[in-house]
Amino acid sequence: MLALAILFVTSFTASAQSPAAAPMPPVPTTRVLALGHLTPGTTRDKIMPVMQQEVRNTVRLYLSGKIEQWYTRKDQNGVVFILNVTSVEEARALLEKLPLGVNKFMEFDLIPLGPLSPLNLLLLDKPAAPAQ
């Protein structure tokens, strides 16, 4: 049911995009998607000496609740984290302190995430239809 509502709201907002259409209210950043990739020139021989500490520090972030989910990338060497933080700056600060970040072996593309704003349309009061 929720998926159907999201589909309806998304298609409605896409068709309602006109100069007169009101913008969606802003939503807070509730997570950050971190797409990690090895930097150019990084080799297995370079990263292996720091991997044990990298894994330990990453597990600490997970156990402290900062990393909500973690995945390996299938398209290239790297990781994907969903971070429990409310800003890109906080995410960057956490990830740059990991050994791969300190040694400039891995970089992250950081994408702020928030609640699906078109759901606000479901909360709008609609005027009552005129009586006939």
Stockholm file with secondary structure:
# STOCKHOLM 1.0

chainA/1-132         MLALAILFVTSFTASAQSPAAAPMPPVPTTRVLALGHLTPGTTRDKIMPVMQQEVRNTVRLYLSGKIEQWYTRKDQNGVVFILNVTSVEEARALLEKLPLGVNKFMEFDLIPLGPLSPLNLLLLDKPAAPAQ
#=GR chainA/1-132 SS CHHHHHHHHHHHHHHTCSTTSCCCCCCCCCEEEEEEEECTTCCHHHHHHHHHHHHHHHHHHHHTTSEEEEEECSSSSCEEEEECCSCHHHHHHHHHTSHHHHTTCEEEEEEEECCCGGGGGGGCCCCCCCCC
#=GC SS_cons         CHHHHHHHHHHHHHHTCSTTSCCCCCCCCCEEEEEEEECTTCCHHHHHHHHHHHHHHHHHHHHTTSEEEEEECSSSSCEEEEECCSCHHHHHHHHHTSHHHHTTCEEEEEEEECCCGGGGGGGCCCCCCCCC
//
